[in-house]
Amino acid sequence: MLKRIGNYVIATRPWSFTMSLISVSVGTLLASQTGPISWTWYLVTAVGITLFHAAANVINDYFDTRYQIDQHDSPTAKYRPQPILSGMLTPRQLLGEAVVLFALTFCVGMAAAVLISWHILWIGVAGFLLSVYYTAGPVKFKYRALGELAVFVVWGPLMVEGAYAVQRHSLSGKALAISVPFGLLVSLVLFANNMRDTTYDSRQNVKTLGTILGPERSFHLFTGLIVMAYLSVLVMILAGIMSLWGLLIFLSVPSAIGLVKTFRREIPDMADALTARYDTVFGILLILAILLEARFGR
């Protein structure tokens, strides 16, 4: 029984939840700059978003296997167990887990929509559709070179605005703007994965930015997106959207340079994991900058 529960937990890829918690924390802390916040609703939001992230991971693995995109020799299998291919769970069990997780997410989201703000409803519906059709047909965002865009929208504007709306019952232009750099870097995790999988995806007749651009141009875009994230922070500071505390984010530049140098030499097997680790550093510094602005002012 414990082993089966462990398999269900591993299938959700819990090590990836950090990115969702950062998005929720950013939206909540931005709300704290304009009034009191409810830590109870922050925890409820964090739980709901984590359930959503888990459901998205599970359903994507299900469809990747159903469409025979993931196979035993796929690059992803080198560093994490694919739930179905590894024998941890059957397709029916994995689909059942996704349904349960989405149902729990729906319960949390509807409670927030009814009790707090109806903005949560349309944000939740948009997130659900993007997460399911990320790999599910007929849309398959990920395999039409639209995966990075879908990830940016969900982990950037939707999650940050959703967390803000839970606290303030409204949306925020500032929250939207500040969601951009972190959303870009979360999408970079998928792009790193696609850069690594270019040969495999080409063999599977899968279209991603990596297969379209090729190695050299993909590397330039990878580097360009990192630069764009920092430029957007700098522009927001100059425009007064972020305070000078935002300069703390630039402490992550050495991590960015190290990541770019690694990718310049060779795309590593753990390309997405290394990129996610860098995103976490960036995200924590972003949270710190917003927290210090709320505490000490501009």
Number of C-alpha atoms within 10 A of each C-alpha: 6 7 9 11 10 11 16 18 13 18 25 25 18 13 10 16 17 17 24 21 19 23 28 27 26 30 31 29 26 26 26 20 15 11 10 11 18 13 11 9 16 20 13 17 25 20 17 21 24 23 23 27 26 24 28 24 19 27 27 21 23 25 21 17 17 13 12 11 18 22 17 12 9 13 19 18 16 12 10 13 16 25 24 20 16 13 11 19 18 14 18 11 15 22 19 14 21 26 15 14 23 21 15 17 24 19 13 18 23 17 16 22 20 12 11 17 19 19 18 26 18 13 19 23 13 14 21 20 12 22 24 21 20 25 24 21 11 8 14 20 23 23 18 14 19 16 23 23 17 21 24 22 21 23 27 30 22 24 29 32 31 29 29 28 25 27 26 21 19 16 19 18 10 15 24 17 18 25 23 21 23 28 28 22 29 28 24 25 23 23 25 25 21 25 27 23 21 22 16 17 21 14 10 13 12 16 18 24 22 25 20 14 15 14 16 12 13 19 20 13 17 20 19 11 17 20 14 17 17 19 13 15 24 19 12 18 16 12 10 11 17 21 19 16 19 22 16 14 20 16 12 19 16 11 17 20 13 12 17 19 12 14 18 14 8 11 18 15 17 17 22 22 18 16 23 23 17 21 27 19 16 26 26 18 20 25 22 18 22 26 19 15 20 18 11 8 12 13
